[in-house]
Amino acid sequence: MTDRGKIDRSFFDEVIYPNLGADRDDVALGPRHGVDFGVLDVGGKAVVTATDPVSILPDLGWERAARFALGVVLADVAVSGIPPSHLAISFSLPPAMTDDEFATVWETMAGELEDLGTTVLTGHTARYAGCAFPWVGGATVLGVGDHEDVIRPDGARPGDHLLVTHGPAVEATALFAALFPDRIDLPDDLLARQAERLPSTEHVRDALVAAASGPVTAMHDATECGLQGALVELAGGAGVRIDVASAATPVSDEAAALCEYFDMEPWAATTSGSLLVAVRPDGVDAVVDALESRGTPVADAGRISAGEGVYVDGERVHHPDEDPAWRVWAELSGAE
């Protein structure tokens, strides 16, 4: 198991996967390493489910922190192409968080949920000694739809094009710029521009728009271990080869500058909000047009073929051992 961040595949395969409780026939898609969601069959309908921690970063401001946290929670269902319909959420709050502060977080989330058509189904809210920001709970999201409409994580197939939105290290560099501008010796305007790119719930909408616009075969949100990790997970799940051209992948000048400043490998750094979208050739233009109409940077950056592994500019890459953003976070926050 890694010291920080998600467990690696070997630990999952050795410890988690062999111990999943009872076998049930109603599980259409169960746990797999690097897969965003599971699928339950209920009366012939697909119930897409995903569970994630709730992370609230007060220094972002309560409203912005709420949108960022909610986007992370909802995205894993959205990449199935089924809209998130129900939310179950548990808050274990630090005693120092005031009623007014929590009310701002909750009312902000509720507004976003209403706009997305998502309802709160159940939950739990309490203060407990020993709890601390940013990790203040967990949430499970459900999306109800038809099985044939679910975009499976292992659905990418030879001949698909691979679209990439936003590009590498967006989340990590935006967080650093937003939270620690006084500790980064780069121009203030550069930091402000990158801070504005912090993901909220827009990539949830991006995923749903992409799914509705063309023959999408697979999607993945590039969270911990970044684009490189997400590419390896996508290829491994589908049993295909992915070739990507780095020059074709969108990247902001500001993100590149921050990665260079911190000597951080951009392709391995967390970038929630950046989507990998596998699309059949005849649907590429429609999906790109739909995303660009939302103002989302997107590029046709890769090809999927028979074989295995991920190749960036012709060189094979593997899943990172650890996300380099954890090291930078520890340095900036004084955790080490």
N, C-alpha and C positions, 0 to 999 in steps of 0.2 A: 504494500500500500504506500502511496506517496505521502510525504510529510504534510503537504498542503494541497487543497483542492480535491477534485474527484478521484476516486479509486481508479487504478489502472485495470486493463483488461485481464491480466493474469489473476489478480485478486478476485475480480468479478467471476471469472470462470472457475476458480478453485473454491471460493467461499460462498458467494452469493447465489450463483446460478444452480448449484446442486441442491439448494435449500429454499424452495419456493412454496412450501406448504402443500396443501392438497391439490391434486390434479382435478381440473374442472373442464368439462366440454364446452362451456360458454366463453372461454378465453380464445378469442380469434387471433390475438397477437400479444404475447407475453413479454417479460423483461429480456432485453438484449443490451449488451454493452454499447454505448454510444447512440442508442435509439431514443428518440424524444418522447414517445408515447406508447401506451398499450391500447388494445381494442377489446371490448367486451360485447358479446352478442346478447341482446335483450329483446326477445320477441321478434327476432328478425331485423332489428335495428342495430346499427353500430354505435356503441358508446365509447368514444375516444377519451382516454384519461391520461393525465400527467400530474406529477407531484414535484414541487420544488420548494426550497427554502424561501422565506420572505426576508429580504434585506432592505433595511431602511437606513439611509445615510443622512443624518440630520443636517450636516454642513452643506448639503445641496439646497436646503430650504425644504420645508415639509411638503409643499405641493409637488415640487420637482422630484423629490425623493419618492413620493407615493407613485407617481407615473412611471418612474424607472423600475421600481419594485414590481408593479403590476404588469408591465411589459414583459419582464423576465418570466413571470408566472404563467401568463397566457400564451406565450409564443409556442410552447411545446405542443399544444393542441392545435394551434392555428396552422402549423406546418403540415398537418394532416389534410388540410383543405376543408375541414369541417369547422364552422365557426364555434368558438367557445360559447357555450350556452349557460353553464352553471359553474359557480365557484363555491368551494368549501374552504374556509380560511381560519387559521388559528394564530392568534397573537399572544406571545409570551413577552410582555413589555417590561422594560426596566422601570423600577419604582420612581425614578426621577422624571419620567415622561408625564407631562401634565395632561389633564383632560382636554384642554383646548388644543394642544399639539396633536393629540391622537384624533380629535374631531376633525382637524384640518386634513390629516392623512386619510381618514376614512371617507370624508365627504368628497375629496378629490378622486379617490378610487371609485366611489359610487357614480360620480359623473361620467368617468371614462367607461365604466361597465354599462351604464344606461345607453351611451352612444354606440357601444359595440353590440348591444342586444344580449348582454350577459347578466344573469341574475344571481344573487347570493342565495345559496341553498341552505347552508348551515355554517356554523363556526364556533369559535371560542375566543374570548378576550379576557385577559387578566394581567395583573402585574405580579412579578415574582422576583424575590431577592436572587441575585446572581446572574440575572439576564442582562445583556448589554448589547448596544448597537454594534454592528449593523444587523446581526442575526437575531431576529425577533419573532420567529414563527415558521409556519409552513402552510402550504396551500395545495389543494387538489382541484384541478379544472376538468370539467366534462364538456364534451361536444357530442350532440346527438344527430345522427344522419344516416344515410343509406350506405351499406357496405361498399357498393360499387363506386361511391363518391370519395372514399377514403384514399388519399395519396399515401401509399405505404413507404416507409423509410428504406425498404429494400427493393423499390420499384424501378430504379434506374436501369436502363438496358442499352446494349450496343446501338450506336447510331444517334443517341441523344446528344443534344448540346447542353453545356453547363453554363448557366448564368450566375453571376456573382453580383450581389448588391453591396454598395458602400465600400467594401474592401477591408484590408487587414487592420487589426488593432484599433478599430474605431472606439469600442467601448473602453478599453484600457486607457488610451490616450485622452479621451474626453473626460473620464473620471479624474485622471491626474490633473488635467488642466483646470477642471472645475473646483477640485477640492484643495489643491496645493499650489496655487499660482505663485505664492510668495517664496516657494522653495525651488522654483524652476527658473533658471536664468535664460529665459527666452523672451522675445517681445510680448508685451501685454496683449496687443491686438491679435497676435497669433494664438495665444492661449485662449482668449475669449472666443475666437472663431471655432476652435476645436471643442471647447466646452459646450458650445451650442449644438454640437453633433451628438451629445449624449442620448442614447436610445430612450424612448418612452414607450408608447404603445403603437408607434407608427409601423414597426416591422410586423406587428400582428395584422394590421391592415394590408401591408405589402403581401404577406403570405396568402391572404384570402383573395386579394385582387389577382395575384398570379394564378392561383388555382382556378379562378373563374374565367381566365382570359385565354387559356390554351391547353393543349394536352400535356400537362405537367405530370411527370412520372415519379418524382421524389423531391422532397425539400428537407433542408436541415438548417437550423440556426447555429451559427458558429460561435459557441460560447467558450468555455475553458479550453485552452490549447489552440484556440483560434482557427483560422482557415485551414491550416495544415492538419490539425487534428480532425476537423470536420470532414475534410476531403477523404482522409484515411477511413473514417467511420462510414461515410457514404459508400465508398468503393467496396469496403469489406462486407458491408451489409448486403449489397447487391451482387457481390462476386464478379465485379467488372474492373476494368482499368480506366483510370481518369488521367488525361493529359491536360495540363493547364499552362497557359502562357502568362507569365507574371506581368509583362508589359501591357497586356489587355485588361488586367484586373484594375478596377477603380481604386484609387488611393488619394487621399487628400494630402496636399503639401504639408499641412500642419501635422497630420498623423506621422508622416515620414520624418519630419523634423524632431518630433518628440521621441520617436523610436531611436533615432540616431543619438539624441541627447542622452538617453538612458542606456545606450548600447543594448537595446532590447530587440530580439528577432521579431519583426512585425507579423510574420505568418504564423507564429506560434502563440501570439498574445491574444487574450480573450477579446472577442469582438461581437458580443451579442448585439443583434440588430442587423448584422450582415448575414444574408441568406444565400445558401446554395440552392439553385433551382434547376433540376434536370428536366428538359423539355424535348419533345419530339421535334424534328427539324421543321415541320410545317407549322409549328406554333410559336417559333422563336420571335418573329416580328411582332405578333400580337401581344405576347407577354412583355417584351421589352417596351413596346409603346404604352401599355397599360401602366407599367411601373414608372416610366419616365413622365407620364401625365400627372403622376402624384408628386413629381419632383424627386424621385428616388434615383440616385446614381446606380446604373446597372450596365453590365457588359457581358457580351457573349465571349467568355474567356476560356472555355474548355470543351473537350470532346470525350465521349464515353465509348469504349470499345470492348470487345471480348478480351479477356485476360485478367490480370490482377494488379493491384498496387496503384500508387499515385506518382505521377511524374510531373514536376514543375520545370519548365524549360528543358525537358528531356532528361532530367536527373531525378532518380527515384527518391522520394522522401518518406519518412516513417512518422508514426505518431510521436509527438514530443513527450519526453519523460516528465516534464513539468512545465506549466505555463510561466514564462518569464515575468509576467505582470505581477505575480505574487512577490517576487524579489523586490521589484520597484516599489510596490505598495508598502512592504515592510520598511524599506529605507525611508520613504516619505512620511509614513505615519509614526516612525520612531519605534516600531515593533521589534527592531533588531539593532 
